[in-house]
Amino acid sequence: MDTPLINGLLEYINQKNIPFHMPGHKNNVNEFKELKIIQENIFNMDLTEVEGVDNLHSPEGIIKDAQEKLSKCLKSKESFMLVNGSTSGIYSMILGLTKPKDKIIIQRNCHRSVYSAAFLGDLEVEYINPSVLKDFNIPVSINLDEAFKVIEKNKDAKAIVLTYPTYYGTCLDLKRLIEYAHRFNILVLVDEAHGAHFPFNSKLPKSAMELGADVSVNSFHKTLPSLTQTAVLNVNHGVDSTGIKYMLKIFQSTSPSYILMSSIDAARSIMEGEGERLLDEVIGYIEDLKRDIRYVDGFKILDENYIEKANIYDIDRTRIVINSNLGGKTLESILRREHNIQVEMSDLYNIVLIGSVGDKKEFYDSLRKALLKIKDKFQGHKNTDFASKNLNYQKVLSLRDAYYMPKRRVKIKEAKGLISGEMVVPYPPGIPILVPGEIITQDIIDLIDEYKSSGITLNGIDDVNGEYILVVNGG
């Protein structure tokens, strides 16, 4: 067939890789009946807004009922289905509750969509720098005392935007930060994309809604048995959602997929009925794996032993983060090439694997065998220790001003001290190491070079080869 995309997907499917990545349905190997119904009726369910099937942008019937069930399940005042991913929800919650020139506080390791929202809304941004866990060289939390100081200096901020949990499954003390921000009437908006499963098991951290956040966004497709691009935006009691609803009409498609919406409904039904038991099983598989790998030379596993280090308050026990002396990209490649195991992502040092209720025990048996077999390759291998340095972000212009100012193209290696005119985003996880309006430091230049040499994709930057960068004229 003259269908390169279809052909490529079929080639990947035929490899029969074990999926330790999103989406959380994991090809429905556990045969959830709700998902099988969608699978069997996929073309028949691909509808438009005809009589009897309701309208996402003005729900009055079955979509309204489905969203009310979501709200009750997730303990919100209102919950809204998202078919344009969590990004559309993040745009809507930020822009629906602010106006141009408002100030917001951002956790500096937020997803790129948060910065994009600040750009679109012409918002003034203040940062809280993340704390780094040196054993893994990753940002994992924030120091609350430092966060409180930022809030104290910016009491006029309209909102604070936080990531809970991080891509690596680590959590800050969200409840304390919410309580402190609310003293100054600052709204707390949470990118909870990787925590959609939190409400469904008592062994997991509490959800942002339960902890008192004003608005949160959950990616259902990341950790729940839902289709890619599905998410939910939750609004808590006491928050006026009028602006959010308006923005949802702007950032969501006017032709929302009933297939995607149905998978949200299916995931909610599965988790509400069996979530505690299903997650207990997955957590059990993962705890067994961690126990067997924890003391193997060459590996470090991010587990509950790291709580209280680098300001980590709690961890997601369904997330697997493995640091190795081989480095993340090499370990990912070996697992895929030699053992047909596909991880969620790798960075310079670690691999990240996503566990979900879609998993089977055999997945973890295969992963354990593969890791133990690979361990012999660690002999004499030493990874670099660059990224444990704090990057010391220096903002001198707003995102919007930097974007619209005249720019010139320079070699990245010669850009030290200049002001960036574009965003540099290693993907995944999609956290910018540089945004427009920030000073380009030598540490950032060195880190970009590390990413390039390791084959990690850099998004946002015009030169995909990472040789040149746009900088602000005169900066």
PyMOL commands that set and color helices and strands:
alter all, ss='L'
color gray80, all
select helices_A, chain A and resi 4-14+26-28+33-40+62-74+85-95+112-120+144-153+174-183+193-195+198-200+208-211+220-223+242-251+258-293+304-306+309-311+328-339+361-378+399-404+412-414+442-453
alter helices_A, ss='H'
color red, helices_A
select strands_A, chain A and resi 18-20+78-82+103-107+124-128+131-133+138-141+159-163+170-171+187-191+215-218+231-235+299-301+314-315+319-324+341-343+345-346+350-354+407-411+425-427+457-459+468-472
alter strands_A, ss='S'
color yellow, strands_A
deselect
rebuild
show_as cartoon
